[in-house]
Amino acid sequence: MRRFLLAIASLSTLAGSAARADDASALQKACFAPDVLKVKAGEWHAARNTSAPTATQTPLPEAGAPLPSTLRGSIRSVQLPPGDNAIALTFDLCERTASVSGYDGRIIDILRSEGVRATLFAGGKWLETHPERAAQLVSDPLFEVANHSQTHRNLRIIDATARNDEIHSPTRAYEAVRANLATRQCVTSNPNLLTTLAPRMTLFRFPFGACDPTSLAAVNDAGLLAIQWDLSTGDPDPHVSADAMVRSLMTRVKPGSIVLAHANGRGWHTADAMKKAIPLLRAKGFTFVTVSELIARGKPVISQRCYDGKPGDTDRYDKLSRIAKSTGRKHAAEPVKSSSNRKKAKWQRTARLVD
């Protein structure tokens, strides 16, 4: 299993330690000026768009080799050796069929300025509607780009054909981003720059954090590690302030944690929270790595169920998905951290379906 994990880490983070020593950021520097990388005002806002493009109608890419039995299931965190205080910050870039999600470059700018490595779980459709930002993220050696389904559908309740498309189409979108980079003059003049990019995505995150045995097996059979989390920021809830997120992170994080947040405009106060939390986490001795790097450093904590905070808490998305389908409306982007506060609880009950 250890050899397999190291192989996964090298695939997902091909710009590894040796490549970084040779300046793995050379691709991004060659293709994107620093000012181009910076966030633009309002870019994080989502927009409803029923005519938004869907996946191109080309054959789905081949799947990777099925995972060994020791890695099948949902990875929630990683048990690390004593003294290793690494954690993985993850940010979802999900996008549904009838909308175009935002790009919260405020978060990305903070990660870059602080030199924080992170994993970005991108939807295939998000990669297609944000081609330039996708190219910038893929070319950045700080980040690992992973699979967050095609259009953020609940894989528990769709048929096998639709499920297969949700799992495999993001790989096609990722390959299109790499192919686009390959045609640019910044790369054609130095093709070796492209070797710093991971050849494919090796991690998958279930929409809504919801799976069942069938969908979990389908993901693992496609050669994808299913990545959950053990600490959610709760950032899709506008009532969860930046300070509340920071307090939660500082009191609940532990070595090997996988932290869930959003960078598609669905996180209300995420940028402010990260700006405060990253220095505090470093002061406590935590270091930041990608999910693949975290897994390669220890023993994955694996569950055969997918859930947010406790088993069964994502089952409600089955009903909400059916309501959304019958009414033509859509879900909120992701699970929201539970709260005993009455006002927050009311918001959580009513905001699952949004325009």
Secondary structure, 3 states (H helix, E strand, C coil): CHHHHHHHHHHHCCCCHHHHHCCCCHHHHHHCCHHHHCCCCCCCCCEECCCCCCCCCCCCCCCCCCCCHHHCCEEEEEECCCCCCEEEEEEEECCCCCEECCCCHHHHHHHHHHCCCEEEEECHHHHHHCHHHHHHHHCCCCEEEEECCCCCCCCCCCCHHHHHHHHHHHHHHHHHHHHHHHCCHHHHCCHHHHHHCCCCCCEECCHHHCCCHHHHHHHHHCCCEEECCCEECCCCCCCCCHHHHHHHHHHHCCCCEEEEEECCCCCCCHHHHHHHHHHHHHHCCCEECCHHHHHHCCEEEEECCCCCCCCCCCCHHHHHHHHHHHHCCEECCCCCCCCCCHHHHHHHHHCCEEC
